[in-house]
């Protein structure tokens, strides 16, 4: 039986940290030395060139290995091959910004991993589009406060306005394009689409576990990794995000039936507009 490679493609703030932590704690899984490798996004996306592994003096093993991976698909493959042993049959790379990689890039990723002797399974987690962005900017606020920065009282609103005009952030919110690229490149049995809002209930968890093909043990369903403190969203920002993200809600409502039930913001906004 071939070893398994799990390719986590996002989305940002949709449960990827929980997925990584859960997988890393399994005895048959070794995800290696990093939580997010940022190899393929750097290679295939112009907006991710900032993820280039730095040349440090003195250099260190982590930066050097990431630099080699970004320069050579073969080194990327060989590294993950090296993690497989008699006790470990599963590895993977869970990097949320892989969601913005185009179809040719995904084809290269697929061929690299499969040519290295792995069975490949792709996981794409989605979250209510407005809630996902709001969580992302709250996390940035939390991190900047932790570093001792003084932030304006309107930091979140200003950040949202910047967010929806940023090419990279727009791409991260484009579930429609990500889903279409994934389904063009990978076969149906290689793909697991899941909703963050269902990830921690029995049905959603069992579906993930069945897809992976092995039991996930000692799972903490109450823990939300990197969760941000709740803060209210102004009506102005809510409307701005809904206008921006309306096509994503419409696509997902048509493609994923469950989103109609758990992503109620779009329905409420749509009804109130009529």
C-alpha positions in Angstrom: 0.0 0.0 0.0 1.3 3.5 -0.9 1.9 6.1 1.8 -0.6 8.9 2.0 0.1 12.6 1.3 -2.5 15.1 2.6 -2.5 18.4 0.8 -4.3 21.0 2.8 -5.2 23.9 0.6 -7.0 26.3 3.0 -9.0 28.3 3.4 -7.3 30.7 5.8 -9.1 30.9 9.1 -11.3 27.9 8.3 -9.9 25.3 10.6 -6.5 24.5 9.0 -4.6 25.0 12.2 -6.9 22.6 14.0 -6.5 20.1 11.2 -2.7 20.3 11.3 -2.7 20.0 15.1 -5.0 17.0 15.0 -3.1 15.2 12.3 0.3 16.0 13.9 -0.8 14.2 17.1 -1.6 10.9 15.3 1.1 8.2 15.7 0.9 7.2 12.1 1.4 10.8 10.8 4.6 12.9 10.4 4.1 16.4 9.0 7.7 17.4 9.3 9.4 20.5 10.6 6.8 23.2 9.7 3.2 24.0 10.1 3.0 25.8 6.7 5.7 25.2 4.2 4.8 27.9 1.6 6.5 26.2 -1.2 4.0 25.9 -4.0 2.3 29.3 -3.4 5.7 31.0 -3.7 6.4 29.1 -6.9 3.1 29.5 -8.6 1.6 32.8 -7.4 2.9 36.3 -8.0 1.2 37.6 -4.8 3.0 35.0 -2.7 6.6 35.9 -3.6 7.0 37.3 -0.1 7.1 33.7 1.1 10.6 33.2 -0.4 12.7 31.4 2.1 15.4 33.9 3.2 19.1 33.4 3.0 20.4 34.0 6.5 23.9 34.5 7.8 24.5 32.3 9.7 22.0 30.1 7.8 19.8 27.7 9.6 18.4 24.3 8.6 14.7 25.3 8.4 15.4 28.3 6.0 17.8 26.2 4.0 15.5 23.3 3.5 12.5 25.6 2.5 14.8 27.4 0.1 15.8 24.1 -1.5 12.2 22.9 -1.7 11.2 26.1 -3.4 14.0 25.7 -6.0 13.4 21.9 -6.6 10.2 19.8 -6.6 12.4 16.8 -6.3 13.8 17.9 -3.0 10.3 18.7 -1.8 9.2 15.2 -2.7 12.3 13.5 -1.2 11.9 15.3 2.1 8.4 14.0 2.6 9.4 10.6 1.4 12.0 10.6 4.2 9.3 11.1 6.8 7.7 7.7 6.0 8.8 4.7 8.1 7.5 1.4 9.4 5.4 3.3 11.9 4.5 6.4 9.8 2.4 6.0 6.6 1.0 9.5 6.3 2.5 12.9 5.8 1.4 16.2 4.2 1.6 19.9 3.7 -1.2 22.1 5.0 -0.7 25.7 3.7 -3.8 27.8 3.4 -2.6 30.1 0.6 -2.3 27.1 -1.7 -5.9 27.9 -2.3 -4.9 30.6 -4.8 -2.7 28.3 -6.9 -3.9 28.1 -10.5 -4.8 24.9 -12.5 -1.3 24.4 -14.1 0.3 24.8 -10.7 -2.0 22.2 -9.1 -1.2 19.8 -11.9 2.5 20.2 -11.2 1.9 19.6 -7.5 -0.2 16.5 -8.2 2.4 15.0 -10.5 5.3 15.7 -8.1 3.5 14.1 -5.2 2.2 11.1 -7.1 5.5 10.5 -8.9 7.1 10.3 -5.5 5.0 7.2 -4.7 2.2 8.8 -2.7 -1.5 8.4 -2.7 -2.8 12.0 -2.6 -5.8 13.4 -0.8 -6.7 17.1 -1.0 -8.6 18.9 1.8 -10.2 22.3 1.3 -12.0 23.8 4.3 -14.4 26.6 3.9 -16.0 29.1 6.3 -18.7 31.6 6.0 -17.0 34.2 3.7 -17.7 37.3 5.8 -16.8 35.5 9.1 -13.6 34.2 7.6 -12.3 37.6 6.7 -13.5 39.2 9.9 -11.7 36.5 11.9 -8.5 37.1 9.8 -8.4 40.8 10.5 -9.2 40.2 14.2 -6.2 37.8 14.4 -4.0 40.5 12.8 -5.1 43.0 15.4 -4.4 40.5 18.2 -0.9 39.8 16.9 0.0 43.4 16.5 -1.3 44.3 20.0 0.8 41.4 21.3 3.8 43.0 19.8 3.1 46.2 21.6 1.8 48.3 18.7 -0.6 51.1 19.3 -3.6 50.7 17.0 -6.3 53.2 16.1 -9.9 52.5 17.3 -11.0 52.0 13.7 -8.2 49.6 12.9 -10.5 46.7 12.0 -12.7 48.7 9.6 -9.6 50.2 7.9 -8.1 46.8 7.6 -11.2 45.4 6.0 -11.2 48.2 3.4 -7.5 47.4 2.6 -8.3 43.7 2.5 -10.9 43.7 -0.2 -8.7 45.8 -2.4 -5.7 43.6 -2.1 -5.1 41.1 -5.0 -3.8 38.4 -2.7 -6.7 38.7 -0.2 -9.2 38.8 -3.0 -7.8 35.5 -4.3 -8.0 34.0 -0.8 -11.7 34.8 -0.7 -12.4 33.3 -4.1 -13.9 29.9 -3.2 -15.4 29.7 -6.7 -12.1 29.7 -8.5 -10.4 27.5 -5.9 -13.1 24.8 -6.1 -13.2 24.8 -9.9 -9.4 24.5 -10.1 -9.3 21.6 -7.6 -12.1 19.7 -9.3 -10.4 20.1 -12.7 -7.1 18.6 -11.5 -8.0 16.0 -8.9 -10.4 13.1 -9.1 -13.6 13.1 -6.9 -12.2 10.5 -4.6 -9.1 12.6 -4.0 -11.0 15.7 -2.8 -12.7 16.5 0.5 -14.6 19.8 0.8 -15.7 20.6 4.3 -17.3 23.5 6.2 -15.6 24.9 9.2 -19.1 25.2 10.8 -19.5 21.5 10.6 -16.0 20.4 11.2 -16.5 19.9 15.0 -19.7 18.0 14.9 -19.9 14.2 14.6 -21.2 14.1 11.0 -18.6 16.5 9.8 -15.8 14.9 11.7 -16.8 11.4 10.6 -16.9 12.5 7.0 -13.3 13.8 7.3 -12.1 10.7 9.0 -13.7 8.4 6.4 -12.1 10.4 3.7 -8.6 10.2 5.2 -9.1 6.4 5.7 -7.9 6.2 9.3 -9.1 6.9 12.8 -8.2 10.3 14.3 -7.6 9.7 18.0 -7.5 12.0 21.1 -9.2 14.8 19.3 -10.1 18.0 21.2 -13.4 19.2 19.7 -13.7 22.1 22.1 -10.4 23.7 21.1 -10.4 26.4 18.4 -6.8 27.0 17.4 -5.8 30.6 16.8 -9.4 31.7 17.7 -9.8 35.5 17.9 -11.8 37.4 20.5 -15.3 38.3 19.2 -15.9 41.9 18.2 -19.0 43.4 16.7 -19.0 44.4 13.0 -20.4 47.8 11.9 -23.3 47.9 9.5 -21.1 49.7 6.9 -18.5 47.0 7.0 -21.1 44.2 6.9 -22.7 45.7 3.8 -19.3 46.2 2.2 -18.3 42.6 2.7 -21.6 41.3 1.6 -21.4 43.2 -1.6 -17.9 42.0 -2.2 -18.6 38.4 -1.3 -22.1 37.9 -2.7 -20.9 35.8 -5.7 -19.1 33.5 -3.4 -22.2 32.9 -1.3 -24.2 32.3 -4.5 -21.7 29.8 -5.9 -21.4 27.9 -2.6 -25.2 27.8 -2.1 -25.5 26.1 -5.5 -22.5 23.8 -5.1 -22.6 22.9 -1.4 -26.2 22.4 -0.1 -25.2 22.6 3.5 -24.0 26.2 3.2 -27.6 27.3 2.9 -28.2 26.2 6.4 -25.0 27.3 8.2 -24.2 30.4 6.2 -27.3 32.4 7.0 -25.8 35.9 6.7 -26.3 35.9 2.9 -29.9 34.8 3.1 -30.7 37.5 5.7 -29.0 40.2 3.7 -30.6 39.1 0.4 -34.1 39.1 2.0 -33.6 42.5 3.6 -32.5 43.9 0.3 -35.8 43.0 -1.2 
